[in-house]
Amino acid sequence: SALWSQTASDFDIVIGGERMTVTSLSYVSDTFSRTSVDSWGSADTGQSWTNTGGAASEYDVGSGVGTHNHTSVNVSRQSTVATPYNNANFDVTVTVSTDKLAVGGSQFVYAVGRWQDTNNMYYARLEFATTAVVTLTLRKRVAGVDGVLGTFVLDETHAAGRQFNIRIQGIGTSIKARAWRTGYAEPDYWQTSATDSDITASGQVGVRGVLSSAASNTPVLISWDNFKTNALTNQTLNVTRSVNGVVKSHATGADVTLFKPAYAALGETAS
């Protein structure tokens, strides 16, 4: 294992003449490249999704996305998955879109961390308003009571099928969030952040959606894609052995070197 703050590119190493390819893996990753009816099945990395709220028939996977079909207002639908290593720290990113503009009342979509149950969690919420304004709020839900930790209005508008990315990170009591339109660069700063200690235990991660009680154009289909949680501690690395055809065993403590080490140019000093 190794300590990483974000997913790294593949790289090759050499041990005793054997070349290996090392791939950094996120805790949970799902591209929804499968078909599942009345269920989200299992993520690409093997964890089983749990769906909460609404009816089972409102949760499907197909055409490269996981969907929540919101046939009623003011009823949240949630899909969550266990985080390996029982680690309370989390870093969740997901892509989301809705198939309609908001009419009558707002649409709300969330990336969730430290999910204990439907009444206790941290989340980054995007609101798609009837004016098409998109607002990010960093929030907590404790004992069923919502609290706002920070707010940021995006310089983008909502449209049917337009995708947005939501990212929420929690390290200890530091909770942060940012959001951006898919196809554009991820912001290099956290748009909203807070210090909060109401939920400290390890929990699940996932997504959540709900329509305002004033929404008048149900059903609204929310589509989720590219869900991932980056490892913050004890990250698992995938190692592909013998990529150069050398097959051998290695003693504990054997030297490990990069196959293509970085070289620094030597400068000249004028005489």
Disulfide bonds with the S-S distance in Angstrom:
none
